[in-house]
């Protein structure tokens, strides 16, 4: 079981094609918790080929493009609240 107790001020979010994962940006000596800062976001019916990624820490949302679907979408860091921002025409 993973515990996400502390909010991180710095982390790296990256695409793993069908999902979004995170890494901490601290050294091993500074880590309050060695687990990933955020749980992975994976939803095969919503994320086919994630290539572009940005996030808004204030609203705790990822914004990503899916090249296979031609969409720009948004989802909360916890993997809920998928929204389509732009659909391809």
Phi and psi in degrees as a GROMACS rama.xvg file:
@    title "Ramachandran Plot"
@    xaxis  label "Phi"
@    yaxis  label "Psi"
@TYPE xy
-96.2745  141.475  UNK-2
-116.856  128.468  UNK-3
-114.902  81.9778  UNK-4
-89.1249  -39.1461  UNK-5
-110.966  140.899  UNK-6
-78.9576  136.795  UNK-7
-90.4197  141.535  UNK-8
-84.7891  -24.2554  UNK-9
-135.305  131.063  UNK-10
-157.86  161.669  UNK-11
-110.407  123.366  UNK-12
-104.252  139.08  UNK-13
-146.66  155.421  UNK-14
-86.5718  138.113  UNK-15
-119.45  50.4601  UNK-16
65.1448  -63.1924  UNK-17
-106.341  19.3747  UNK-18
-171.28  178.757  UNK-19
-125.241  131.127  UNK-20
-127.753  168.18  UNK-21
-133.77  156.214  UNK-22
-130.527  148.428  UNK-23
-77.8382  156.944  UNK-24
-112.414  22.4529  UNK-25
-108.367  159.395  UNK-26
-75.8458  163.576  UNK-27
-56.9806  -33.5672  UNK-28
-69.4902  -27.3731  UNK-29
-92.3142  -9.59592  UNK-30
-69.4266  119.92  UNK-31
-79.2834  -21.6127  UNK-32
-154.32  117.73  UNK-33
-74.9962  -4.71283  UNK-34
-74.5187  167.102  UNK-35
-59.7825  145.14  UNK-36
-62.1197  -34.4699  UNK-37
-131.261  149.157  UNK-38
-67.2734  149.638  UNK-39
-62.0654  146.423  UNK-40
-109.469  115.702  UNK-41
-140.085  129.41  UNK-42
-154.206  95.6687  UNK-43
-54.1837  -32.0732  UNK-44
-79.5254  -11.3652  UNK-45
-111.954  -21.5297  UNK-46
-128.574  98.4022  UNK-47
-96.3945  -42.9499  UNK-48
-154.6  79.7028  UNK-49
-75.0205  121.864  UNK-50
-122.132  -32.7408  UNK-51
-108.816  141.539  UNK-52
-147.788  134.124  UNK-53
-143.412  166.145  UNK-54
-147.985  157.494  UNK-55
-116.909  105.376  UNK-56
-65.7802  -33.4417  UNK-57
-62.4678  -43.5951  UNK-58
-93.632  -5.72668  UNK-59
57.9548  46.9729  UNK-60
-125.52  140.929  UNK-61
-91.3897  149.115  UNK-62
-125.161  129.399  UNK-63
-145.598  155.538  UNK-64
-107.283  145.092  UNK-65
-117.639  107.051  UNK-66
-65.6713  -30.7583  UNK-67
-74.0268  -38.1813  UNK-68
-87.1574  -24.4089  UNK-69
76.5069  26.3289  UNK-70
-110.451  155.782  UNK-71
-112.265  127.126  UNK-72
-128.819  169.328  UNK-73
-137.63  149.181  UNK-74
-153.611  147.584  UNK-75
-67.8948  156.195  UNK-76
-53.3662  -31.3529  UNK-77
-84.7494  3.27795  UNK-78
89.2427  8.53736  UNK-79
-105.621  167.133  UNK-80
71.8699  41.6925  UNK-81
-60.7861  132.053  UNK-82
-135.335  137.236  UNK-83
-87.576  121.982  UNK-84
-89.5139  -46.8523  UNK-85
-139.284  131.222  UNK-86
-105.123  148.423  UNK-87
-71.3667  155.628  UNK-88
